[in-house]
Structures are given as structure tokens and as C-alpha cells.
């Protein structure tokens, strides 16, 4: 049966995708989430690092931490040339081959935005051997149309200004949407929709919802949040690598679109307890939710940091498959998103059976 998302769900995905939230600069995303979850939680706070931590109190003493990170990969201005061109450094895991010639949006010191283009020499003036090689990141620059360093600084751009390659969120057809930062704004949306679905229910466990900062630069926010929350059980909610595209063999396709949420069995930061993976598979089977096992060991998530913080926690990952993550656009099937919400909601209702 085809999933027909409501306009509210589509608007949530659109708003989160288009929000500016480079690692370390998640304020806009956090404000949007605060407004949306306030009716569904008993309390919330922002910690020293910028994590948004919210609680739904349950009957028992056990704590389930649901985590999704707010940050996206981006850039930071590293130098301003005398002629007004900008040099930049990456924040998070970029592939330098795909960066040239994209439009870049820079956030100014006043909170405004300036657009520019990542400039490259045209092929007409390149040597034959230069045309065969990707441009090193340190050779790239941003052209915002300025003619001097002073003109750039008057716009509110300085060394340290954050930037991101940004394009509008779009619905390509009935099933597929495309937008930036679906890693991990789709996880944030899953967590928001989960809180909304459970708003009128009395739960056995207390749900601690953490919207984390700085996952893309070392799982930093989730580590400090887990120290404060002290969860017994945790799920990281992610937008993960789907590589079901031409030229990629099945052994290197971590997940595929259209097969439902992906369960991590191992990645570079985490080996979930087998009983958690089996329990999630059982919940999916009972609820008739399609799901898939993510081919290891690609990627790392907040669950790896949560598992090792404080006294430790039983931790796992449930992800929405997204093609082309860590690029200017990602593609996602709405049906996969809905099945992920259903699985996380059902797991939250039953997770005390694991404890």
C-alpha cells in the first residue's frame, strides 16, 4: 500500500532540511524543534554544548534515550583574499570531488545570509593532465561578487563564518523527496513524529529525547548528553547510506531504498547487543513493518558514544535509508520514513521488555 504523507509531515521535512545547521551552529534547527515538541514533552532544556534534551516521564525508573543529531556537514571561512575571494575549510566529511561549482550560503555575523559560488578555473585554461584530477580542497575558493576584503567584512563575513551548500527541498514524485541534510534532519523528524504519536499515552519508561549537536565532527553532543541522561537503553535515529545505484556491488550497498528502516548490526563506532537487534526485528515482524539489516561496517553514529558514556547503555541504531548523503542533495522514500516512525513508536511502547 502506497504511503501518502500528510502536508504536516512534508512541511516538517521541508523545514528541517532547509534550515541552516552546520556543526557547531545548530541554533536555527534547535529553535524549530523546540517549537514543535513543546506540546509533547514534560520538560526540556538546552545544555552547555547546545544539545536540546526533552523528557516524557513514564511510570517506571528506566530511561530510554532517543537521539538524533541536528548538525549537517558544511564549511567555515578560513581566509579572505585581498580581492574579496574566500578560502574555506570543511566541517564534517566532504568528498572534495563534488564540491566545485556549487552555490554556497554563508551565515553572517548579524544572522543574515550571503550566497556565492565555489569557483574553479574553466576547462579552457587547464592543462590536459589537470582536467583528469579533482581539485584539492585547499585550491578552491568562493566568489560572492565582492572586489575587496573590506567589502566582504562589511557584509558580516569573517574568518570562522559558517557556510553550507544549500538547495531547496523538493518532492520528486509521490514516493521520493530530495533535499540537503537528510543526514540527520530525517532522524530529527522521526523523533518529533514519535513524540507526537505517543503524546496521549502513558509509557512504562521515561523517554529522554536528545537532539544532538556536532555529530559530524566526532559525536560530541551525544556523549555529553548521555552523561547527563544516564540512559538504560538508547536508539540513535539516523539518515544512513543507501547505495542501491548502478556501479555499486551488493556487498558495498549498506542499505537500499524501499525496504524499510535499517537496523545496524555493526559499524565503525558500535556493535549493538544482539538481543537489541533481535528485539527490533521481532517488533518489526509483529507490527508487519518491513525492515532491513544494514551491511557492516560502514559509518559511525551517536550510538557509539552513548554506549560508552558513564555506566554504559544498551544502544542501537535505526536509520532511514537515504541516497547520496554527505552531498548537496539526498534522496529518500517517504514510505521508508513512515515505516521508521512506526518501528520506533512500537519499540518505545514495548522496550521495557528488554530491561
N, C-alpha and C positions, 0 to 999 in steps of 0.2 A: 504493500500500500504506500503510495507516494505521500511524503510529509509536506504539508502545506503550512509553513510558518506564519504566525500572526504578524501583523505590522509592528507590534510592540517588540517582538523578538528581532526582526530585521533592523529596526531602528536602534536597538541596543547594540547589535553587532556593528552597525554602521558608525554609531557614535564612538564606541570604544576603538574601532580600527582607525578612525580618522584623528583621534586625539593625539596630541604630542606628548610623548613619554619616553624619551631616551633615558638609558640607565643613569641614575643619579638625578634625573629631572622629571620625576613622575607626578608632579603636583596636579596637573590638569586631569590626568587619569584618576587619581585618587579622589579629587573633588566630585567627579562624575559618579564614581562608585558609591561614595558616601551618600549622595542624594538618593540613589536607587535602593540601597539596602537598609536605610534607616527604618522603614516600616516593618522590616522582617527580623530585626535583631533586638536583643535586650539592652546591649551596651556596645559602644565601640570607642576606640581611641587610636591616636597616631603616635607611634613610638619615636625615639630619638633618631632613628635612621630614616623614618618616613613610611614604615610599614603601616597599613591600616588593619587593625585587629578588631574583630567583632565577635560577640558571643551570643549564641542561642542556648539558654540554660535548659538542661534536661533534668530528669528525675534522679539519675544516679550521679556518682562521683567521677566516672570515667570521662575522658576528654578525647574527642575526635577532632583532629586538625585537618581542615580542608584548605589547601594552599594553591594560589595561582599568582603568577608574577605580573606586575603592571608594566615593567620596563620593556623597551624594544631596543634592538641594535640601532646604532646611529653613529654620529661623529662629533668631534669637538674641534673648533678652530684652534690651530696650533701656531699660526703665524700670519701676519698681514703684510703683504708686499707693499713697497712704496707706490706701485702703480694701482693699488686697490684690489689686487687678486688675493684670494685667501688660500692658505695651506690648511690641511686638516688631518686629524688622527682618528682612527676608528675607536668606537666604544662597542665592544662585542665582536662576534665572529663574522666578519665580512669576507667574501671571496672577491679579491681585487679585480678579477676579470670582468665582473658585471657592473662595476661602479661607473666607469666613464660615460659621459654624455647624458646622465640622468639629471632631472631637476632636483635641486636641494632646497629645503626650507630651513632657515636659521632662526632661532629664537633670540630676540634682542634683550638687552638688559631691562627694558621697560615692559617686557612681556609681549611685544609685538612680533611679527614675522617678516622676514625678508627672503625673497626667492632668488635663486641663481641657478646656474648650470655648471656641472662638473666638466670643465673644459679639457680638450685633448687636441694635439696637432692634427690637422686634416691629413688624409692619406696621401694627398698630392705632394706633400713635402717630406714624407718619410722615406728612408732608405728601404729597399726591398726586405732586408733582414729584420728591420724594425716592425714591419707590418705583420710578421709572424709571431710576435711576442706580446703578451699582455703588458700594459703599462704598470710599472711598480707604483705602489700607493704613494710613495713619497714624491713622485713626479707629477701627481695630479694636483689640480687647483680648482678653485671655484670662482666663477665670474659672475658678479652681481651687478655689473654695469657701472661700477664705480671707477673713478680715474685717479684716486689717491687714497693713502692710508687715512688721512684726515676725514675724507668723505665717508669712509667705512665706519670710523669711530663715531661720527655724528649720528649714524643710524643706530647706534647702540650695540654694535658688534665689536667684540674684543677677544683676546686670547682666552679660551675657555668657554666661549659661546657654544651651546649645543645645536646640533643640526641633524636632519633626517631626510632621506629620500622619501617623498610623500606624494601619493596619488589618491584620488577619491575611491571610496568603497563602491563596488558595483555588483549588481545581481546579473550574472551572465545568462542564466536561463532559470527554469523552475527549480532546478536542483542545486545549482552551483553559484557561489558568491566568490568575489575576488577583492582583496584589499591588503593593505600593509599591516604588519604587526599582529597577524593572527597567532603567531607565537609571541605573546601568550594572551592576547586580548580575548581569544576564543575560550581559554581556560577561565578568565575572569567572568565571561558571560555565562559559562556553565555554572560557576559558583553562585552568581547572582540569581540565576534561574532556579538553582537548587534551593537556595534560601527562600525564594518566593513560593516554590511548590510546597515547602514544609511549614509555612508561616502559621498555619492554624493547628498544627499537630503537636502533641506532647511527646517528646522523644526520651528514650532511656538515657542517652548520652548527652553531654554538653558539646555543642558544635562550636569550635573556635575557627572562624573564617579568617584566614590571613591573606591579604593582598600585598604581595611582597615587592620590595624594591631590589634592584641590582642583581637579578638572577643572571643576566647575560654577562656579567663581569666577575663571576665567581660565587654565585649562590649566597650572596652576603646577607640579604634581608631575611631570608627564611631561617638562616642559622640563628640570628639574634631573636627572631620571633619565637622559634621553637624553645629557646632558653626561657623565655617569659611564659609561654603557654604550658610547657611540660606535658605534651600530649601522650596518651597511651597508644594511640593509633593515628595514622596520618595518610592522606592521599594528596599527592601533587596532581593538579589538573592542568594539562598541557595541550598545546598545539604541536604535534610532532611530525617527523619527516615521513611524508608519503612519496615514494619514488617509483610508482607504477606507471612508468613512462618509457617510451622507446629508448633502447640502448642500455637499459639497466637490467642486469640479470636478476632473477628472483632472489638469489642469495644476498643481494645488496639492496633489496627493497624492504626497509624496515616495516612499512605499513602500506596499505592501499586504500584509495577512496572507495566508498560504497560498501565496506564490510563492517561498519560499526566502530565503536570505540576500541582503542588499542590498549592492551594490558602489557606492562613491562615485566619481563622475566629477568632481565639483567641489562644494565647499561654501564657507562664508564664511571658512574658515581654510586651505584646502588645494585645490590642483589636483594630483591624483596623476599620476605619469608614465604616459602612455598605454600603455607596454609592460607596466606592472604590472597595469593593468586588463585588458588583453588576455590576459595570462598567467593571471590569476584566472579569466577566462571560459573559457580553454582547459582549465584544471584541472577546472572545474565540468562542462564538456562531456565530458571524458574519463571522469570519475567518475560521470556521469549524475546530477548534483546540480542540481536546479532553482535558479536564482538570478535576480535582477532588478537593474537599474541604478537607483540612487536618483535621482529627479528633482532637479536642482540648482535653486538654490544654498542650500538650507535647512540651518541648523545649523552647528556647528563641533565639532571633536574634537581629542583629544590628538595625532593625526597631524599637525595643522598646526604644533604646537610642536616635535614630534620632527623633522619635515622640515627645520626651520630652525636646529636646535641644533648647535653645534660645526661639524664639517666638512659637516654635512648628511647626509641619508639618503633613499633611495628609500622613500617612505611612502604607505600607502593605508589604506582603512577597509573592514572587513567588519562588517556590522551585522545584528542580529536585529530584524525589524520589530515594533514594539510600539505599540498604540493608546493614546492619552491619556497620553503621557509628560509629565513636569513637572506632574502632578496627583496627588491622593491614591491613585489606582489606575491601573495599566496592564494591558492585556490582551495576551497572547502565545500563539501556537500552538506547541505542543510540537514539531510536525513541523518548523517553521521553525528552532527551536533545534537539533534534531538535524542538519538539513542544514547549518547553520552550523558545527557541530563537525566534521562530515565534510569540509567545504571547507577549514577551517583546518588540520586534520590532513594532508590531501593536499597542500596548499600547502607546509606545513613540510617534508614529505618531499622535495619537488621544487624548493624555492625557489633552490637553488644554480644552477639553470639560468639564472636571471636575472642572476647576478653574474659 
